[in-house]
Amino acid sequence: MNFAQTARAVLVPAAPVLLASALLAGCSDNPIGTDVSPAAGVAGQVGQVGIRNLFVLGGEGGQTIGQGGSAPVYLTMVNSPSDTESRNASGSAAPRTGTDTLTSVSTPQAASVEIVGGSLQLPAGQDVQVGPAPKIILRGLKQPLQSGRFVPLTLRFQHAGSGSLNAPVQARQGELQSYSPAP
């Protein structure tokens, strides 16, 4: 066996292990650290609406937002409707309109959640980014809000229904400096 054959015999079985190690090296459940980009938020699905990079913006440089304060929520939503929504009473397919609407957001950790300007329209197949100006604001925080914690949020859509996700609280630092705190 020559050198190339020996190297191939050793490296080929090790390749999946090396690839998995490289992929997992950047994974962590801890939203604090060097990665402060919006990509550090969480992703999920509510019906046909994909939720990407969901996070709550915490205090400047990791400072705590006090009880009674406000904090903005940032995310990207992608409405990907199927061709049909459901079956009507006669059993035939009822066509989906293509658009959806985020009608409300709630959390047990705030007295209220405001969607500035009312509900948010989600055209079919388009990304709707909420940010860097605040459009969803947690008002009257029931307890201090610290970076590195999670806030349970329930998002309600006109067609997709509702779903809950735990949004990480990200410190307003680094790339998130361009995101506005709650007014």
C-alpha positions as CSV (number, residue, x, y, z in Angstrom):
1,M,0.0,0.0,0.0
2,N,1.5,3.4,-1.0
3,F,1.2,6.6,0.9
4,A,-1.9,7.9,-0.9
5,Q,-3.7,4.6,-0.3
6,T,-2.8,4.7,3.3
7,A,-3.9,8.3,3.8
8,R,-7.2,7.6,2.0
9,A,-7.8,4.5,4.2
10,V,-7.3,6.6,7.3
11,L,-9.0,9.8,6.3
12,V,-12.1,8.5,4.5
13,P,-13.5,6.8,7.6
14,A,-12.6,9.9,9.7
15,A,-14.3,12.4,7.4
16,P,-17.8,12.1,8.8
17,V,-16.4,12.5,12.3
18,L,-14.4,15.6,11.3
19,L,-17.3,17.1,9.4
20,A,-19.7,16.5,12.4
21,S,-17.1,18.0,14.8
22,A,-16.7,21.1,12.6
23,L,-20.5,21.6,12.2
24,L,-21.2,21.1,16.0
25,A,-18.3,23.4,17.0
26,G,-20.4,26.5,16.5
27,C,-23.6,25.1,18.0
28,S,-24.7,26.0,21.5
29,D,-27.8,26.5,23.5
30,N,-26.3,29.5,25.1
31,P,-27.3,32.7,23.2
32,I,-24.5,34.7,24.9
33,G,-21.0,34.7,23.6
34,T,-19.3,36.0,20.6
35,D,-22.2,35.4,18.2
36,V,-24.5,38.4,18.6
37,S,-25.9,38.4,15.1
38,P,-29.7,38.1,14.7
39,A,-28.9,34.6,13.3
40,A,-28.4,33.7,17.0
41,G,-32.2,33.8,17.4
42,V,-34.4,30.8,17.2
43,A,-36.3,29.3,14.3
44,G,-39.6,27.5,14.2
45,Q,-42.8,26.9,12.2
46,V,-46.4,28.0,12.9
47,G,-48.6,26.4,10.3
48,Q,-47.3,27.5,6.9
49,V,-45.4,30.5,8.4
50,G,-41.7,29.9,9.0
51,I,-40.2,31.9,11.9
52,R,-36.5,32.8,11.6
53,N,-34.0,34.6,13.9
54,L,-36.6,35.3,16.6
55,F,-35.1,37.1,19.6
56,V,-35.9,39.8,22.2
57,L,-33.5,42.7,22.3
58,G,-32.1,43.1,25.8
59,G,-30.3,46.0,27.4
60,E,-27.4,48.0,26.1
61,G,-24.2,45.9,26.5
62,G,-26.0,43.2,28.4
63,Q,-27.6,45.4,31.0
64,T,-30.8,44.2,32.6
65,I,-34.1,45.9,31.6
66,G,-36.0,46.5,34.8
67,Q,-39.4,45.3,35.8
68,G,-42.1,47.5,34.2
69,G,-39.8,48.3,31.3
70,S,-40.3,47.5,27.6
71,A,-38.3,45.3,25.1
72,P,-38.6,44.9,21.4
73,V,-39.0,41.5,19.6
74,Y,-37.3,41.0,16.3
75,L,-37.8,38.2,13.7
76,T,-38.2,37.3,10.1
77,M,-41.4,35.5,8.9
78,V,-41.8,33.6,5.7
79,N,-45.4,32.7,4.6
80,S,-45.3,29.5,2.5
81,P,-48.9,28.5,1.9
82,S,-49.8,25.2,0.3
83,D,-52.2,25.2,-2.7
84,T,-55.1,24.3,-0.5
85,E,-56.0,25.2,3.0
86,S,-58.6,22.6,4.0
87,R,-61.7,20.8,2.8
88,N,-65.1,22.6,2.8
89,A,-68.4,21.1,3.9
90,S,-68.9,19.4,0.5
91,G,-65.4,17.8,0.7
92,S,-63.9,19.9,-2.0
93,A,-60.6,21.8,-1.5
94,A,-60.9,25.4,-0.3
95,P,-58.2,27.5,-1.9
96,R,-55.8,29.4,0.3
97,T,-55.6,33.2,-0.3
98,G,-51.8,33.2,-0.2
99,T,-51.5,36.0,2.3
100,D,-51.5,35.6,6.1
101,T,-51.5,38.1,8.9
102,L,-49.7,38.2,12.3
103,T,-52.6,39.4,14.4
104,S,-51.1,39.2,18.0
105,V,-48.2,38.2,20.1
106,S,-48.4,37.4,23.8
107,T,-46.2,36.3,26.7
108,P,-46.8,35.7,30.4
109,Q,-43.7,37.9,31.1
110,A,-45.2,41.2,30.0
111,A,-48.5,43.0,30.8
112,S,-49.1,43.5,27.1
113,V,-47.5,43.1,23.7
114,E,-48.0,45.9,21.1
115,I,-47.7,45.4,17.4
116,V,-47.0,49.0,16.3
117,G,-49.3,50.0,13.5
118,G,-51.6,47.0,13.9
119,S,-51.3,43.5,12.5
120,L,-48.5,42.6,10.0
121,Q,-49.3,41.3,6.5
122,L,-47.4,38.3,5.2
123,P,-47.5,38.1,1.4
124,A,-47.1,34.5,0.1
125,G,-43.5,33.5,-0.5
126,Q,-41.9,36.8,0.8
127,D,-39.7,37.4,3.8
128,V,-41.1,39.9,6.2
129,Q,-38.4,41.2,8.5
130,V,-39.4,42.9,11.7
131,G,-36.4,45.2,12.5
132,P,-34.2,47.0,12.9
133,A,-36.9,49.5,14.0
134,P,-39.2,48.0,16.8
135,K,-42.7,46.9,15.6
136,I,-43.4,44.3,18.3
137,I,-42.9,45.6,21.8
138,L,-43.2,43.8,25.2
139,R,-44.7,46.4,27.5
140,G,-44.8,46.3,31.3
141,L,-42.3,43.5,31.9
142,K,-43.4,41.5,35.0
143,Q,-39.8,40.8,36.0
144,P,-36.3,42.1,35.1
145,L,-35.2,41.0,31.6
146,Q,-31.6,39.7,31.4
147,S,-29.5,38.8,28.4
148,G,-29.1,35.1,28.1
149,R,-32.6,34.2,29.3
150,F,-35.5,33.1,27.3
151,V,-39.0,34.6,26.9
152,P,-41.9,32.4,25.8
153,L,-43.8,34.1,23.0
154,T,-47.1,33.0,21.4
155,L,-47.6,34.2,17.9
156,R,-51.1,34.2,16.4
157,F,-51.8,34.3,12.7
158,Q,-55.1,34.7,10.8
159,H,-54.7,31.5,8.8
160,A,-51.7,29.6,10.3
161,G,-53.1,29.5,13.8
162,S,-50.9,30.1,16.8
163,G,-47.7,28.6,18.1
164,S,-45.2,29.3,20.9
165,L,-41.4,29.6,20.8
166,N,-38.9,30.5,23.5
167,A,-37.1,33.6,22.2
168,P,-33.5,34.3,23.5
169,V,-32.8,37.7,25.0
170,Q,-29.8,39.1,23.1
171,A,-27.7,42.0,24.5
172,R,-27.8,45.2,22.4
173,Q,-24.1,45.1,21.4
174,G,-22.0,44.4,18.3
175,E,-24.1,43.9,15.2
176,L,-27.3,44.4,17.2
177,Q,-26.3,48.0,17.9
178,S,-28.2,48.9,14.8
179,Y,-31.4,47.5,16.3
180,S,-33.5,50.1,18.2
181,P,-34.4,49.5,21.8
182,A,-38.1,49.9,22.7
183,P,-39.3,53.5,22.7
